[in-house]
Amino acid sequence: MLQTGFNNSIEFAKKLDAEDQLRRFRSHFLIPCVKGREQIYFLGNSLGLQPRHTKEEINVILDQWASYGVEGFFLGPGRWLDFHEGLTRPLAEIVGAAPHEITVMNQLTVNLHLMLVSFYRPVGKRRKILCEAKAFPSDQYMLQTHVRHHGLDPDEVIIEVQPPKGEHVIREEDILQAIREHHDELALALFSGVNYYTGQVFDMRAVTDAAHEFGIPAGFDLAHAVGNISLELHNWNVDFACWCSYKYLNSGPGAVGAAFIHERYHRDKNIERFGGWWGHDKDARFRMEKEFMPIGTAEGWQLSTPSILLYAAHKAALDMFEEAGWDNLLTKQKLLTDYFWFTLDDINASTSRQVINLITPREERRRGCQVSMFMLNSGKEIFHELTRRGVMVDWREPNVVRAAPVPLYNSFEDVWTFGQIVKGIIQAT
Ligand SMILES: *Cc1c(COP(=O)(O)O)cnc(C)c1O
């Protein structure tokens, strides 16, 4: 059920903004302008905006480098050797894990490959991977090439769960059913947390439980889930997860990604992995000895010297999450998204022909802040007109407009204005 008592008026939107305990955070971000006016930026699901103090945090690293050279790893208040710990603490809260279950490294697609090295071990009949249809292209390419690297045929090994014919959203029951049906052939279940196209949230706990019943590991791509919805990776017993941090985590283009590995694997001697010196026992790292001894935490999956400049941008962004409080952000996310749905319903009710089909599941536990609008009429025209007027949303073929109001920097007035502009365009076309 959606929130009742909403009102589609500027006064009401302003009232919600006035009551919003987090409204000051908007001013901590740099909001791009169009013709001198701040954009209505609903693309936080694509590239989150820049926190004002990102530059400062990067400058701290540049200064440290200037002052100390390589000694920067060991000197200064934010010595680079321990920088990682300042990142895993806030991330642990956001993804529902212990800090030692997270390693901040590389980027998303790379980390997915690395996690498959550990968690996709095809043997005998058990070599198939269950995933969602229409996964993000990079995930599809990752799976295809990874499977080929094992000498297997992707068409034979990758099983995609489809939405029912004519529908957009995958039924949860169909995923569980597919796990039961293929249980003795599956080597891995890999789903996204939130599908990038429809905004559908998958029931990660149910998928994990169902897979574990048959001894199948379950992993998740959290690109569109992290910093957006509530996650409990540890308690759900998820085996591994990866994410990028340039979407809802606002850490900049090509920001450093991260992986979660459940603690039950950290000291498992039988688990395969690709190694590198940054995953080697910290006390022995600089002794440069021959035998690889992985750190007994998720950090044992690290390979290379961390990108401290990217760490700095990540820290600046995570500071915002810590300051705002993750629970507060989730509360605002729900209200902001409910209001968004309300205004979109109002548009559909007020136009003579339905123009927007909302394909994101309406049920609260099955959606985050992104709403995907399947445009039934004049989709491209509406999209271009929105962009011209400084309303930033994106377009996915064949005719889906995705928009994501995010609680850190979007306002209720943004949502109201978006609705008014869309209504105006529809009435004029
Ligand atoms: C954004 C996104 C990616 C991008 O991967 P990179 O390796 O960071 O370029 C991959 N998968 C999903 C599901 C995404 O949403």
The ligand as an SDF file (V2000), in Angstrom:
LIG
                    3D

 15 15  0  0  0  0  0  0  0  0999 V2000
   26.6970   -0.5410  -13.2630 C   0  0  0  0  0  0  0  0  0  0  0  0
   26.7520   -2.0000  -13.3210 C   0  0  0  0  0  0  0  0  0  0  0  0
   27.9120   -2.6720  -13.7280 C   0  0  0  0  0  0  0  0  0  0  0  0
   29.1390   -1.9290  -14.1710 C   0  0  0  0  0  0  0  0  0  0  0  0
   30.2910   -2.6710  -13.9460 O   0  0  0  0  0  0  0  0  0  0  0  0
   31.7300   -1.9690  -13.8560 P   0  0  0  0  0  0  0  0  0  0  0  0
   32.6480   -3.1090  -13.8290 O   0  0  0  0  0  0  0  0  0  0  0  0
   31.7270   -1.1340  -12.6240 O   0  0  0  0  0  0  0  0  0  0  0  0
   31.8770   -1.0960  -15.0720 O   0  0  0  0  0  0  0  0  0  0  0  0
   27.9000   -4.0610  -13.7240 C   0  0  0  0  0  0  0  0  0  0  0  0
   26.8040   -4.7520  -13.3380 N   0  0  0  0  0  0  0  0  0  0  0  0
   25.6700   -4.1310  -12.9500 C   0  0  0  0  0  0  0  0  0  0  0  0
   24.4740   -4.9280  -12.5350 C   0  0  0  0  0  0  0  0  0  0  0  0
   25.6100   -2.7430  -12.9510 C   0  0  0  0  0  0  0  0  0  0  0  0
   24.4780   -2.1320  -12.5960 O   0  0  0  0  0  0  0  0  0  0  0  0
  1  2  1  0
  2  3  1  0
  2 14  2  0
  3  4  1  0
  3 10  2  0
  4  5  1  0
  5  6  1  0
  6  7  2  0
  6  8  1  0
  6  9  1  0
 10 11  1  0
 11 12  2  0
 12 13  1  0
 12 14  1  0
 14 15  1  0
M  END
$$$$
